[in-house]
């Protein structure tokens, strides 16, 4: 079953965190920028496998692709490292420099990440 942070439901700035952690993975997703300057929206879900065990599934919606990439892990730490681009397919991706680096999503309105703008007065 898809979670609220699933790109299927649209990408909401309320669901975006700079990092996905053991404390926020159930509610938050993250965004990374690939070396060819395309954004990737990543999130982690827990899934049942054949009603025998649970796994953690990292889902990734890439800007230039219509399908989502998914990879499963037995350990949450491994899933978080992959989702945070520390390992795996997106390991060469970087954090966005701010909300202006993220483009509009076609047919889904303005995509805005206010929590990524660390230059605001606090």
N, C-alpha and C positions, 0 to 999 in steps of 0.2 A: 504494500500500500504506500502511495506517495505521501511524503511529509509536506508541511506547509512551505518549507524552504525549497522544494522541488521546482526547477525551472519551468515545469509544465504549468504551474500556476502563475507564472510571471516572476520577475526578480524584484524583490522589495528591499529597499535600503535598510529596513528594520531587521532584516535577516542577515546582514553582512557584518562580519567581524574581520579584523586584521589577521587574526589567527584563529583556527578552530582548536579548542582545547578539550581536555577531559571534562571540564565543567560546563562548556557551552555547546558541544557538538550536537546535542539534540535539538537546539533552537537556531543555530547559526550556520552560515556558509561563509565562504571567502572568495576573493577574486585574485587572479594572477594575470600578468601580462607576459605572453610568450616572446621569444627572441624576434619573431616577425611582427611584433606589436599588435597581436590579437589578444583579446581578453578571454579568460577561461573562468567560469563560475563553478565552484567545487563545493560539495557538501557530503556529509556522511549520514547514512541510515543504517539501522540495525535490521537484519532480515533473518527469517527462519529458513533453514535449509532442510527440506524433506522431513519436517517436524521432528528432527533429531537434535539439531544444534543451532546456535545463533552465529551469524557472521556479521561483519561490518562492511558495508558496501560504500565505496567512494564513487560518487557520480560526478561527471564533469560535462558541462554544456560549453562547447567551444563556439566562439563568435562566428566563425566561418563555416560551421557544419550544422546540419539540421538534426543529426542524431546525437545521442549522448553516449559517452564512454563510461563504462562501469568496471570496477575492479573490486574483488572481494578479499577480505582479510579475516583471519581468525582472531587476531589481537587488535584491540582498539588503538594501541600506540602505533602499530604499523599503518593502520588506516589514516590516522592523524598525520603522520609523517608524509604519506603520499598526498593527502588533501592539502597540506600546507606547502607542497612543492619542495619538500626536503629530499624526497626520493622519487624514483619512477619517471614516468612519461613527461611530467611537467617540472622536473628538477631544475631546468634552466630558465624557468619562468621567474618573474620578480613581482614584488608587490607594486600596486599602482602608486604613482607619485601623488595622487589626489583625485578628487571626483571628476575633474576636467579630462582626465585621461580615459575615462570610460565613456564610450559612445552611446547614443540612443539605440534602443532595441526596436527593430521594425515591428509595427503593429502592437507594440506593448507600451508605448509612451516613453516618457523621460526616465532614464536610469540615473539615479543620483545617490552618491555615497557620502553623506555628510561626516560620518565618523572616520573617514580616511583623511580628512583635511586637518592635519595636525598643526597648521599654522594659525588656526583660530585662537583668539584670546580665550583664556580659560578662567 
